[in-house]
Amino acid sequence: MSLLVTGGTGFLGAHLARYALNVGGEDHVFVLDRYPVAGRVADILDRITILEADICNTEEVEAIIARYGIDRVAHFAFILGSPSPGQMIDYAKVQLLGTANVLEAARKHGVRRVLFASSVAAYGQQQADVLTEVLVPNPSDPYGAAKLWCEATVRHYSERLGLDTVTIRYGSTYGLGRAARGSYASGMLAIPQQMHYMARVEDAVHGKPVTMPRGDALADFSYAADAAKAGWLALTAECLPHRLYNAPSKRMSVCEFTAAMRKALPNADIVEDPLELPGNAHAPMDCSRIVEDLGFEPDHSLESGITDYIARIRAQDEFEKKDII
């Protein structure tokens, strides 16, 4: 198999590339990224080809798929969040035109399957207590609306044009890359003053004081390597009973995540703010479909996920130090 991962040094894309190599049995993976971060994939650099390219460039995308004989694509290149004022046009180009370019190039060159990485944001405002794939989406911002448009376009390519596609809606996920997103390098998003609480592990590793949200708040948690496993199963399954899956996650309290951080980093300064609630919290996602159809089982507990996260932060730090020297 010749696999292309767009956004492949980004947050989830890097984990998918790693999973394909370390677990999926791939010998080599092609990674397309507009703003590549080599340190994030330092452990697999000798087994990937980083292609610095822009998914908005139709000719570049088509040339890459044709030249390297790509037969499966995992499409993760996307701007996370809604754009800053004045950036909507460029934002729409990346989200919509970029995805259309990937799909059209895949169709023209006989790619066997395309995985589209969507988001829980496509659900938007819902009255349901649990988010299931049969709910009617109701996105409430440009990001969720862009994901939903892309989902519909992916489905069009499958139902009308014969391209084999599958979509996974990812929810709250933690791991290396959650903090320093490639989306910020685009200049289309304002860098937040405070990183998402799941990414504050990185501050703790770097010796900075960390404040976590109130412990009794509930949220979904999924380690990025398990999110990658879900993507890999969807990308490689011989039979797909469905074309849309929620990514698996586990509902738990923030205090459990905070406790696991403290256990893994006993010398870190980690406190709780009883007034802070988790940002972008959503209703729990039902993952029974991907479990029943594709046999998904997580490989990481909360503790092992955070331990691996910390190890990858330190490995990236060491790589970047060597690169500077």
C-alpha positions as CSV (number, residue, x, y, z in Angstrom):
1,M,0.0,0.0,0.0
2,S,1.2,3.5,-0.8
3,L,-0.3,5.8,1.9
4,L,-0.5,9.6,1.8
5,V,-1.3,11.5,5.0
6,T,-2.2,15.2,4.4
7,G,-1.4,17.3,7.5
8,G,0.9,14.4,8.3
9,T,3.2,16.2,10.8
10,G,0.2,17.8,12.4
11,F,-1.6,16.7,15.5
12,L,-3.6,13.6,14.5
13,G,-1.9,13.1,11.1
14,A,1.4,12.5,12.7
15,H,-0.1,9.9,15.0
16,L,-1.8,8.2,12.0
17,A,1.5,8.0,10.1
18,R,3.2,6.5,13.1
19,Y,0.5,4.0,13.7
20,A,0.6,2.9,10.0
21,L,4.4,2.3,10.3
22,N,4.7,0.8,13.8
23,V,1.5,-1.2,14.0
24,G,-0.1,-1.3,10.5
25,G,3.0,-2.9,8.9
26,E,3.7,-0.1,6.4
27,D,7.3,0.2,5.2
28,H,7.0,3.8,4.2
29,V,4.5,6.7,4.4
30,F,4.2,9.9,2.3
31,V,3.4,13.0,4.3
32,L,2.0,16.2,2.8
33,D,2.3,19.3,5.0
34,R,2.3,23.0,4.3
35,Y,4.1,23.7,7.5
36,P,6.0,20.5,8.4
37,V,7.2,20.0,12.0
38,A,10.0,17.4,11.7
39,G,10.4,17.1,15.5
40,R,6.9,15.8,15.9
41,V,7.8,12.8,13.7
42,A,11.4,12.5,14.7
43,D,11.1,8.8,15.6
44,I,9.8,7.9,12.1
45,L,11.7,10.4,9.9
46,D,13.7,7.6,8.3
47,R,10.5,5.9,7.1
48,I,8.5,8.9,5.8
49,T,8.8,11.3,2.9
50,I,7.8,14.8,3.9
51,L,6.3,16.6,0.9
52,E,6.1,20.3,1.6
53,A,3.0,21.3,-0.4
54,D,-0.3,23.2,-0.3
55,I,-3.5,21.3,-0.7
56,C,-5.0,24.4,-2.2
57,N,-2.8,23.9,-5.2
58,T,-4.6,21.5,-7.5
59,E,-1.6,20.7,-9.6
60,E,0.6,19.9,-6.6
61,V,-1.9,17.6,-5.0
62,E,-2.6,15.7,-8.3
63,A,1.1,15.4,-9.1
64,I,1.9,13.9,-5.7
65,I,-0.8,11.3,-5.9
66,A,0.2,10.4,-9.4
67,R,4.0,10.4,-8.9
68,Y,4.0,8.2,-5.8
69,G,1.3,5.8,-6.8
70,I,-0.8,6.7,-3.8
71,D,-3.6,4.2,-3.3
72,R,-4.9,5.3,0.1
73,V,-5.2,8.9,1.5
74,A,-5.8,10.0,5.1
75,H,-6.9,13.6,4.8
76,F,-6.1,15.5,8.0
77,A,-5.0,18.9,6.6
78,F,-7.5,21.4,8.0
79,I,-7.5,24.6,9.9
80,L,-8.7,24.0,13.4
81,G,-11.3,26.5,14.6
82,S,-12.9,29.5,13.0
83,P,-10.9,32.2,11.3
84,S,-9.7,35.6,12.5
85,P,-11.4,38.7,11.0
86,G,-10.4,39.2,7.4
87,Q,-9.2,35.5,6.9
88,M,-12.5,33.9,5.8
89,I,-11.6,33.7,2.1
90,D,-8.3,32.0,2.6
91,Y,-9.8,29.8,5.3
92,A,-12.5,28.6,3.0
93,K,-9.9,27.8,0.3
94,V,-8.0,25.5,2.7
95,Q,-11.1,23.8,4.2
96,L,-13.2,23.4,1.1
97,L,-11.0,23.7,-2.0
98,G,-8.3,21.8,-0.3
99,T,-10.6,18.9,0.5
100,A,-12.1,19.0,-3.0
101,N,-8.6,18.9,-4.5
102,V,-7.7,15.8,-2.5
103,L,-10.9,14.0,-3.5
104,E,-10.7,14.9,-7.2
105,A,-7.1,13.8,-7.4
106,A,-7.9,10.6,-5.6
107,R,-10.8,9.9,-8.0
108,K,-8.7,10.6,-11.2
109,H,-5.8,8.4,-10.1
110,G,-7.8,5.4,-8.8
111,V,-7.0,5.8,-5.1
112,R,-8.6,2.8,-3.3
113,R,-9.9,4.7,-0.2
114,V,-9.9,8.2,1.3
115,L,-10.3,8.8,5.0
116,F,-11.7,12.2,5.9
117,A,-11.0,13.4,9.4
118,S,-14.1,15.3,10.5
119,S,-15.0,16.7,13.9
120,V,-17.6,16.6,16.7
121,A,-18.1,20.2,15.7
122,A,-20.2,19.0,12.8
123,Y,-22.9,18.0,15.3
124,G,-23.1,21.5,16.6
125,Q,-26.1,22.3,18.8
126,Q,-28.0,19.2,19.8
127,Q,-30.7,18.4,22.3
128,A,-29.7,14.7,22.5
129,D,-27.9,13.4,25.6
130,V,-25.5,11.3,23.5
131,L,-24.1,12.1,20.1
132,T,-24.8,9.3,17.6
133,E,-24.1,9.2,13.9
134,V,-27.8,9.2,13.0
135,L,-28.4,12.7,14.4
136,V,-29.0,15.6,12.0
137,P,-25.9,17.8,12.1
138,N,-26.4,21.4,13.3
139,P,-23.0,23.2,13.2
140,S,-22.9,26.5,15.0
141,D,-19.6,28.0,13.6
142,P,-17.6,28.1,10.3
143,Y,-15.4,25.3,11.4
144,G,-18.2,22.9,12.1
145,A,-20.0,24.0,8.9
146,A,-16.8,23.4,6.9
147,K,-16.5,19.9,8.3
148,L,-20.1,19.2,7.4
149,W,-19.7,20.5,3.8
150,C,-16.6,18.3,3.4
151,E,-18.5,15.3,4.8
152,A,-21.2,15.9,2.2
153,T,-18.7,16.3,-0.5
154,V,-16.9,13.1,0.6
155,R,-20.2,11.3,0.5
156,H,-21.0,12.7,-3.0
157,Y,-17.7,11.3,-4.3
158,S,-18.6,7.9,-2.8
159,E,-22.2,7.7,-3.8
160,R,-22.1,9.4,-7.2
161,L,-18.5,9.1,-8.4
162,G,-17.4,5.7,-7.2
163,L,-14.6,6.8,-4.9
164,D,-14.3,4.6,-1.7
165,T,-14.5,7.0,1.2
166,V,-15.0,7.0,5.0
167,T,-15.4,9.8,7.5
168,I,-14.5,9.8,11.2
169,R,-15.7,12.5,13.5
170,Y,-13.0,13.1,16.1
171,G,-13.8,14.6,19.5
172,S,-11.8,15.6,22.5
173,T,-8.3,14.2,21.9
174,Y,-5.0,14.8,23.7
175,G,-1.4,14.1,22.7
176,L,1.7,15.7,21.1
177,G,0.6,18.4,18.7
178,R,-2.5,19.5,20.5
179,A,-0.8,22.7,21.7
180,A,1.4,24.0,18.8
181,R,-1.0,23.4,15.9
182,G,0.0,23.9,12.3
183,S,-3.2,26.0,12.0
184,Y,-1.5,28.8,13.9
185,A,1.4,28.9,11.3
186,S,-1.2,29.7,8.6
187,G,-1.8,33.1,10.2
188,M,-5.6,32.5,9.9
189,L,-6.2,31.9,13.6
190,A,-5.3,34.0,16.6
191,I,-3.0,32.0,19.0
192,P,-5.0,31.6,22.2
193,Q,-3.7,33.2,25.3
194,Q,-4.1,29.9,27.2
195,M,-3.7,26.5,25.6
196,H,-6.5,23.9,25.8
197,Y,-6.4,22.2,29.2
198,M,-5.6,18.8,27.7
199,A,-2.4,20.3,26.2
200,R,-1.2,21.8,29.4
201,V,0.7,18.6,30.0
202,E,3.3,20.3,27.7
203,D,3.6,23.3,30.0
204,A,4.0,20.9,33.0
205,V,6.8,19.0,31.3
206,H,8.6,22.3,30.6
207,G,8.4,23.3,34.3
208,K,5.7,25.9,34.0
209,P,2.9,26.2,36.6
210,V,-0.3,24.7,35.3
211,T,-3.9,25.5,36.3
212,M,-6.5,22.9,35.4
213,P,-10.3,23.2,35.2
214,R,-12.5,22.2,38.1
215,G,-12.2,18.6,38.8
216,D,-15.9,17.6,38.8
217,A,-16.4,18.8,35.2
218,L,-17.0,16.0,32.8
219,A,-15.5,15.6,29.3
220,D,-14.6,13.0,26.7
221,F,-11.0,11.9,26.5
222,S,-9.2,10.0,23.8
223,Y,-5.4,9.6,23.4
224,A,-4.2,10.5,19.9
225,A,-2.6,7.1,19.3
226,D,-6.0,5.5,19.8
227,A,-7.6,8.1,17.6
228,A,-5.0,7.1,14.9
229,K,-5.9,3.4,15.4
230,A,-9.6,4.2,14.7
231,G,-8.5,6.0,11.5
232,W,-6.3,3.1,10.5
233,L,-9.1,0.6,11.0
234,A,-11.4,2.6,8.9
235,L,-8.8,3.2,6.2
236,T,-7.9,-0.5,5.8
237,A,-11.0,-2.5,6.6
238,E,-12.1,-4.8,3.7
239,C,-15.7,-4.1,4.4
240,L,-17.2,-0.9,5.7
241,P,-20.8,-1.4,6.9
242,H,-21.0,2.4,7.4
243,R,-19.3,5.4,5.9
244,L,-19.5,7.6,9.0
245,Y,-18.0,6.8,12.5
246,N,-17.6,8.6,15.7
247,A,-14.0,8.3,17.0
248,P,-13.9,6.4,20.3
249,S,-13.5,8.3,23.6
250,K,-14.2,7.8,27.3
251,R,-16.3,10.0,29.5
252,M,-14.6,10.9,32.7
253,S,-14.1,13.8,35.1
254,V,-11.3,16.4,34.6
255,C,-9.9,15.5,38.1
256,E,-9.0,12.0,36.7
257,F,-6.9,13.6,34.0
258,T,-5.4,16.0,36.5
259,A,-4.5,13.1,38.8
260,A,-2.9,11.2,36.1
261,M,-0.8,14.3,35.2
262,R,0.3,14.7,38.8
263,K,1.2,11.0,39.0
264,A,3.3,11.1,35.9
265,L,4.9,14.5,36.8
266,P,5.2,14.4,40.6
267,N,7.3,17.6,40.8
268,A,5.1,19.7,38.5
269,D,3.1,22.6,39.9
270,I,-0.4,21.7,39.0
271,V,-3.4,23.3,40.7
272,E,-7.2,23.4,40.0
273,D,-9.3,26.4,39.3
274,P,-12.8,25.7,40.7
275,L,-14.3,28.4,38.4
276,E,-12.9,27.2,35.1
277,L,-14.9,24.8,33.0
278,P,-13.5,22.7,30.1
279,G,-13.6,24.7,26.9
280,N,-15.5,23.3,23.9
281,A,-17.1,20.6,26.1
282,H,-19.7,18.5,24.2
283,A,-22.1,15.7,24.9
284,P,-20.6,12.3,25.1
285,M,-20.0,10.6,21.7
286,D,-21.4,7.1,21.2
287,C,-18.7,4.9,19.8
288,S,-20.6,1.6,19.6
289,R,-20.7,1.7,15.7
290,I,-16.9,1.7,15.3
291,V,-16.6,-1.0,18.0
292,E,-19.2,-3.2,16.4
293,D,-18.2,-2.7,12.8
294,L,-14.4,-2.5,13.0
295,G,-13.6,-4.2,16.3
296,F,-12.0,-1.1,17.8
297,E,-10.4,-1.5,21.3
298,P,-8.3,1.2,22.8
299,D,-4.6,0.5,23.4
300,H,-4.1,3.1,26.0
301,S,-5.4,3.8,29.5
302,L,-5.5,7.4,30.7
303,E,-2.2,6.8,32.5
304,S,-0.4,5.1,29.7
305,G,-1.6,7.8,27.2
306,I,-0.3,10.6,29.4
307,T,3.0,8.7,29.9
308,D,3.4,8.3,26.1
309,Y,2.5,11.9,25.6
310,I,5.2,13.1,28.0
311,A,7.8,10.8,26.3
312,R,7.0,12.3,22.9
313,I,7.2,15.9,24.2
314,R,10.7,15.1,25.6
315,A,11.7,13.4,22.3
316,Q,10.6,16.4,20.3
317,D,12.5,18.7,22.6
318,E,15.7,16.6,22.2
319,F,15.3,16.6,18.4
320,E,14.9,20.4,18.3
321,K,17.9,20.9,20.5
322,K,20.1,18.8,18.1
323,D,18.7,20.7,15.2
324,I,19.6,24.1,16.7
325,I,23.2,22.8,17.5
